[in-house]
Amino acid sequence: MNTRTMRMYRSYIEVSTSGHGQMVDLTARITEEIKRSDIQQGLIHLFAVGSTVALGTIEFEPGLLKDLPALMDELAPPDRRYHHDATWHDGNGHSHLQATLLGATLTLPLEGGQPVLGTWQQVFLLECDIRPRRRRVVATIIGQ
């Protein structure tokens, strides 16, 4: 039986975005937070605060940085009529739907004080809103 106790560390990652379709690589920032936590084995849970922002993993390369936002615009087109826009008149109904499709959370295992990711796999934040935003990602690290 392992007698080591579990620990928790929480931090916040702040990101400024330029608007709809921008992807930000968070991999180095979450790796830095894991190092600060001094937790070697466990989990890191990420939560993007906001209803028009999403998180995920992808190969963070120029082609996919264009392909993913384009795919999201096909699934929830910006130029379609949305009930949200009719209610709020803010023009970002598609932004809410795109963020909902991808989700606002991501959990990764930790081994040896590092996130477990594939060679070509990075953590991204996707800005789905139509205007620049200041985003906050809550990073909660638990483990030993």
N, C-alpha and C positions, 0 to 999 in steps of 0.2 A: 504494500500500500504506500502511495506517495504521501508524505506528510507535509509537503510544501503547500503553502496557502495560495489561493488565487488572489490576484491583485487586479485593480482597475485603474485605468488612466484615461482622462478625457481631455481633448483639446479641440480647437476650432481652427479650421483652415479658411482664410478669407481669399476670395477670388473676384477680380473685376473682369467683366466680360464686355464685349463690344456689341452684342446683340445676337439675333436669331442665327442659329447654325454654327456659332463658334464652339469649338471643342478645345478644352484645356487639359493638358496632361498633368494629372495629380500624383503620378507615381513617386517622383522624388520627394514631394512634400509629405506623402503618407509614410514613406520610408524614414524620413527625418523624425516624424512624430513617434514612430515605433522605436527608434533609437532613443529618443528622449524618455520614453516610458520605461526603458530597461526591462521590458518583458520579452522573453526569448521564445516562448512557446504559447500559443493561444489563438486568439482571433482579433481582427480589427473590423469593426462595424462602422460603415460610413453612412451618414444621412445628410442629404442636401436639403436645406431648409428653403421651401418655396414650392409653389404649385406649377411653375413653368421651367423647371430645371431637372436634369436627369443625370444619373451616374451609370457607369458600366465599364466593361473591359473591351479592348480592341487592340489590333496592331496599329499603333499611332503613327501612321505614315500618310503622305500627302494624298494618295488616291482615296483611302478610306475616310480621310478628313473631309472629302467632298462627297463621297458615296453615302455615308450615313445620314448627314443632313438632307441630302437629295431624296433618299428613301423615306425619311420621316415626312418630307413635304409631299411625297406621293401618297402616303398613307393618310395623312391629315393635311390636305392642301391649304395654304394660306389664303387662297382666293375663293374658297367655298363659303357659303353662308352657314353660320353657326348660331344656335340659340343663345349661347353665351354673349356673343357680340351684339345681338339684338337687345339683350338685357342690360349689358354694361357699356356698350358702345366703345370698347377699348381695342377692338381689332385683334385680340390675341386668343380667340377661342381655339384655334389650331395649336397654339403653344401649350395650352393646358392638356390637350389630348395627346400631343407628341410626348410630353413629359410623363404622362400617365402610362403610355405604352412601354416606355423604357424603365420607368421606376426611379424612385428617389433614394434607394438604399442599395448597398453592396456590402457583403461580408466576405473576408478573405482569411484563410488560415495563416498562421505565423510559424515559421521554423527558423531557429537560429537567429532570432531578431530581425527576420526579413519576411516580407509578404511572399506567399507562395504564388508565383506567376510563371507562365510559360515564357520562353525566350522572346517571343514576339508579342507579348501581352502586356498592355499598360492599362492603368486606371484612368478613365476620362470623366470629365464633367461636360455635358452638352447644354448650352444655353438655348432654350426653346422660345424665350420671350422675344418680342419684336424690338426691344430697346436695350441699351446697355444696362447692366445690373451689377450690384455688389452682392456677391453670393457668399454664403456661409455653409461650410460642410462640418458637421459634428463628427469627430473621430473618437470612437470609444474602443479602447484596447483592453482586453481581459486575458489573463493567463498567468504564467509563472516566468 
